[in-house]
Amino acid sequence: MKISTLLAAGAASLLVSYVSACGGRIADVASDGGVDDDSGAIVKHDGGIDPPPPPPPRFDASPPRFDASPPPPPRDAGPDVDHGEASTTYPAFAPDMPQAVSSGGPVMTAPRFVPISFAGDPFVAQIDDFTARIGATSYWTSISAEYGVGAGSSATPIHLAETPAATLTDVEIQQWLAAKLDGTHPEFPAPTVNTLYAIYYPAGVTIDGGGGFFSCQDFGGYHSELALQNMTTVSYAVMPRCAQFATLSGFDVISLTSSHEFLEAATDPLPFSNAAYQNTDDAHFAWSYAFGSELGDLCVQNPLLTVRPAAFGYVVQRQWSNVSGGQRHDPCVPIPSGNVYFAAAAITPDLIPVSYQGQNYTGRGVHIPIGSTRTVELDLFSDADTHGSFTVTPHDLTGSSLSFTMTKSTGVNGEKLYVDIRVRASGPDGFNVAVFESRLPNGRVTSWPLLIGN
């Protein structure tokens, strides 16, 4: 995640059972043991991998990309309601999946990672090896190629004899890096449009993200940019040394954070001056608001967050794929062998104008005036047989202003559920967002957000 969208300024604040999209808060993480293979076996873990302070995610403010024809009337969940039926056509419904969109900025077509470590780092060998190999793996191709990012390579690793201060701000990190790039430090290669300086801080160093956010408590890493005096723009990523994320520890935490930030930096290297992939399409504002809007952030809510490809050997994050989601499969790739994607997709007949942190959007959702109740249809789908029903639980992401009533909460692909949503008050940003958690008996969980306008 880019530094500006930490916790989406509280928008991603979260449900107890979720990992904040950008904040490294850890919750319901699968712990059912996985088998490593090239397709990416499950390594159960979760932990937001992203950083510090304010501005909001920059959502696509272009005209909504969907049919703006008049919405159908609200559906009645009475005796004549259509509950659908179990189907062996997968998926039985064609869910309206989000797409990550570019704001027009560049991507790194041939990323070159520059690993920077400090005196006495016990993981320096792993850092150098990981950085040297990740860009040539099938894993990297699977997460980056569709966005125009090519194979990556590593510059000569930089091993510094110095010891950083115990607490650092991003401003201080930028000043330090700018000084290293003044031409008097030959070990630091000159920046290019494809260069990512990957700074690995050792244990004992805390990054103060501002606003009361600190590394390893509220975020696990971030990427950003800085402008040198000669107006050259530099892309960099910061990896604090966090001891643990859920069941992960040691270098597994470092490699997870690195994979997240490497892809986001490669697909959005200039997040402030010339943004690229840091938005979802306008219609799916709820997804960016709930989970974060860069490619790694959009998958952080997935409890099956990580894989360990056997040919690579390191724990890495599954990342958002427009291609996989567009084919109605799990949008987070690589997909573990045997994984079935399932969810409860809320029907969104209304266009909801939203003003959020100084920008205006038009998202798909449902309109429910304060003090009113409306019935919302949930279409259950899966891309293969789930071998049993999944249970759907609604959550109020924006506080405690929503109440939910469901007469039935379980089903399978092809069936429909209905939830009565009552709005007692607007959320803190002037609208509400609900998240529908679908859970299989084996513990597998997926999430689907719903924007509610008042």
N, C-alpha and C positions, 0 to 999 in steps of 0.2 A: 504494500500500500504506500501511496505517496504521503508525505509527512502531514499535509494539510487536512487529510480526512480522518484523522484519528477519531475512532468511534463515531464517524459521520456526525461529529459534533453532538453526540448524545442521541442521534437518531437511531443508531444501532444499539442503543443502550442495552436492551436485551431482556430476554426471558430467562428465567432461572435455568431452563434446560438447554439454552443455546450458548454458543460461543460467540462473543461479539465479533462482528465482521472484521474489525480492525483493531481490536483491543487486547487480544491475548487472554481473555477470560476463558476459563476452561469449565466445561460442564459435561453433560451426558456423552461420554466417550466410550465407544465399543471396546470390549476387552476380551474378545473371544478367540484370541490366538489366530495368527494367519500363517500361511505358507508362502515363502518368497518364490516368485516366478517372474518371467519376463513380462507377463501381462500386468504384473503389479498385484501381488497378494496384499491382503488387508493387513495393515500394521496398526491397528486402532490407536488413534490419538486425535486430539483436537487441540487447537490453540491458535487464536488469532495471531497472525504474523504481521502486525503492522502498527503504525506509529502515531506520532504527535499531532499537534494542535489543530486549531480551528479550520478555516473555511469548510464549507460543505462540499460533497462530491459535485462535480460539474456535470449535471445530467444534460442529455441532449435536449436543447430547447427548440429544435426544428419542429415543423408541423408533425403531429402524430401520424405514425405509419400504420393506419388501420382504417377500416371502413367506419366513417362517422355517421352512418345511417341511423334513423331514430331507433332507440333501444326498445326491446320488447317490454311489455308490462311485467312488474314483479311476479314471480311464480308463487302460486299458492301451494303450500305443503299439506293440504287437506286430503280427504279420502281419495280424490281422483288424481292425485299427484303421480307423476311418472317416476318410478323408482329404478328404471332401467332393469337390466338383467345381466347375470354373469355371462361373460363372453370369452370365447377362445380366440377371438381376433385381438391381436395385441399391437398397439394399444386400441382399446375399443373406442376411445375418443381421441381426437387430435388436439392435445393441449396447446394452449397459446404460450409458447416458450419465449423468454426474453432473448434478445440478441445484444451482445456487446458491440458498440458502435464507436468509430473513430471520430474525433473532432477535427481531423485533417492534419494533425502533426505527424512527424516522422516516426518510424520504428527503426530499430537497429537491424539492418539487413545482414550484418556479419559481426555480431557482438564479440567484443574482446574484453574479457574479465581481468581485472588487475587486483589480485588478492593482496591485502595489506595486513600484516599481523605484527604484534608487539613482543617485546622481550619476555622470554620465559613462557610463552604460550605452549601448553602441553599438547595442543591439537594442531600445531602448525603443519605437520606432515599430512594430516587428513585434509586440512583446508587447501593445501596446495594440490593434492591429488584430486579432490572433488572439483576444484575450479578448473583444473587442466582437462578433466574428462567429461563433465556434464554436457558441454556444447556439442559433442560428437555422438551422444547417445540417442537411441530410438525414443527414449523418454522425452528428450528435449524437442525432437522433431514432432512428436505427437502433441505437444502443448503449444508450440510456437509457429509451425509452418503455415497454418491457415491464416495467420495474421501478418504474413510477409517477413517474418524473422527467419534468418538462415542459421546455419550451423555456427556454434560459438567456439572460441578458442581462448587460451589464457596467455597473458603476458608473463614475463619472468616475475615470480612472486617477490614481494618486497617484505623483508624481515627487518623490522626496526629495532634498534637497541634501546630506544627510549621507552619510558613508562608514562602512560597517559594519566591525567588527573582523575581523581576518584569520582568526580561528578562533572559532566559536560553538558552543555546545551547545543542545539543544532547550530546556532550562530557561531559558537566556538569551534565546532567541527568544521564548518565552512571556512572560517578564518585559517584554521590549521592546514586544511587541504589546499587552499589558495596559496599559502606560503610554500608548500611543498612543490607547487606547480609553477614557481616563479622562474624556472630555468636554471636554478643553482643546485638542484637535486637530481642528478642524472639517473638515479635509480627509479625515478617516477617518469614513465613515458608521457609524452605530450598528449593531451586529449584530442580525440577525434569524435565524429558523430556516432561511432560505434563503441567507444570506450566506456566501460563502467568500472569505477574505482570501488572495490568491495572492501569496506573497512571492518575488520574483525577485532572488536574490543575484548580484552581479557576479563576474566572474573574479577569482581571488585570494582568495576567501573559502571556507574549508573548514568543513563542518559535522561536528562530532565527535559521532557517534551513540552513543558509549559502547561499552564492550566491545571496543575495538580496531577499530570500524567507522567509516569515514570516507567522506564524499561523494565521488563520482566514482571511488572505488576499490571500495567495497562496495555503494553504493546511489546512485541517480540522483535521488531525490526522495521525499517522503512527505507524508502528511496526518495531522492529529491534531486535538485539541480542547483548550481551556483554559477554566477557570471564572474569571470576574471576581469582584471582591469583592461585587458586588451579586447574585451567583449566576447571572448570565447566562452561558450556555455559548456559546463561540465556536469555529467551525470554521475551520481554516487549512490551507494547503498550502505546502510549502517546495520551491522549485526551485533547487538549486545550479547553478552555471555549469560544466557539464562540456564539455570541448573536443570530445570525440568519443565516439560509441558505434558500434562496428563501422565501417561505411562512412559513417555520418552524421556531420556536423560542423556548426558554426555554429548558426543558428537551428533547423535541423531537429532537433537534439538537444533544444532548449528546447520546441519544439512537441510533440514526442513525449512528453516527461515531463509536460507540462501536460495533454495529453489523458488520459493514464493517471490522474493525480491528480485531475483535475476529475471524472471519472466515479466514481472510488472515493469521493471526498468527497461527491458528490451522492447516492450510494446507501448510504453509511455515514458520515454526517456526525458522529455521536457514537460513535466506535468503542469508547470505554471506558465511558461512562455509560449509553448506550442503543443498543446495537449493532443494525445492520440487516443489509445484505448483506455479511457477512464470513465466511460459512461455506458449505461444500458440505453436501449431505445426509450423514447419518451413515454410510450404507452406502458412500460413496465417500471415506472418510477418506484413502485412499492418494493421491487427487488433491490434496487440500489439503496433505498432508504433503510430497508431491513437488514441487508447483508453487506453493503459496501459495493462499490461500482467498478473496481478494477478486476482483472481476470483472476487473480488469486483470491481476492476478498469474496467474490461471488460463490466460492466453494468452501469457505471456512466454516460455514454453518453445518457442513456435512460431517457427521460423526466418523464416517469412513474417509477421513481426510488424506491419509498417507498411503504410499506404496513403497516397496523396496524392490525395484527391478533386479533380478538375479544377475544380469549382465553388468550392472552398475555397482550394486552392493550398498548403496546409500539410501537412507530414508528421504523421500521427496514428497512434495505435495501434489495432489490431484488439482487440476486447474480448469477454468471454464473453457468450453468448446462450443462455439456457435454451430459447428457442423454436427456434432453429436446431439446437441439439444434440438437442432432443427430436424433431425431424423427421429425425434421423440424417444431418444435414449438418454441415459444419464448424461447431463451436460458437463460433468466433472470427469476429466480424463487424466491418465489412462483408467479405463474401467476394469476393476478386478475381475478375474475369471469367475464366471458363474453369477456375477452380480445382476440382480433384477432391479430395474428402476420402476418405482411406483410412487403415486402421489394422489392427493385429493385436490383437483384444480377447481378453484372458485370461478364461477361464471361472472363475467364483468361487463354488464350491458351498458354502463354509463361512462361518459367522459367527465373526469373530475379535474377541474382547474385547481392547481395547487400553487401557493406562493411559499417558497421555502428558502430561507436565508438569502433574500434579495433577488431570487430568480423565480420565474413563472414557468410552470410545466402543465401539461395536460395528460393525465394518466388514465388508464383504464381502471374501473372499480365499480363501486355501488354507492348511490347517494342515500344516506339515511339521516334525516334531520335530527337534531338533538331532541331527546324525549320520545323518539319514535322507534319502531321495531320493523325490521324487514327480513323476509325469508330469502336466503341465498342458497343457490344450488351448488353442490360440490360433485363434480364428475370424477369417479374413481377410475384410474387407469394404471396399467403396468405394461412393460414391453416384453414380458414373458409371464409364465405361470408363477404366482407367488406361493403356491402350495398352501393356501390358507388365507383367511381374511386379515385385513389390516385395520387397525383402530385409529380413528381420526379424533384428535383433540384440538379445540380452538384455544388460542392464547391472545391476549391483548398486548401487543408490542409497545404501545404508546402509553402505558400506565394502567389505570384501573377504571377507565370510563366506559368499557364495553361489558355487556353480559351476553351469554350464549345459552341457547336451549336447543338440544338435539334429541329427538325421540329415538333415533337410531344412529349409532356412531361406528359401525363396522360394515365392511363390505369387501368386494373384490372388483377386479377389472370389469367394466361395463355397467356397474351399479351406480346409483345416484343417492347421495345423502342431502339432507336439507338442514340448515342451521338458522334459527331465528336470532338475529343480532339486534340488541337494543343499545342505543347510544345514549349514555347519561350525560356526557360532556365531550367536547372536543379534546383531542390530545394536545400536548404542549406546543406543537407546531401548527395548530389550527385544523388538523384533520386526524383521522385514526388509521392505524394499520393493524390488522389481525394477521396471525400466522396459523395455518392449519398444519399441525404435526401429524404425520401418518406413521404408524409403528407396526411392524410385524412381530409375531411372537418371539422370533429369534433375536429381537432387539434392534433390527435395522430401522432407521428413522429417516424420513425426508420431510421437507418443509415447503410450504407454498404460501406466499403473502397475499394479502388483499388490501387495497386502498379503499378507505371509506371517507367520502366527502360529506360534509354537513350542510 
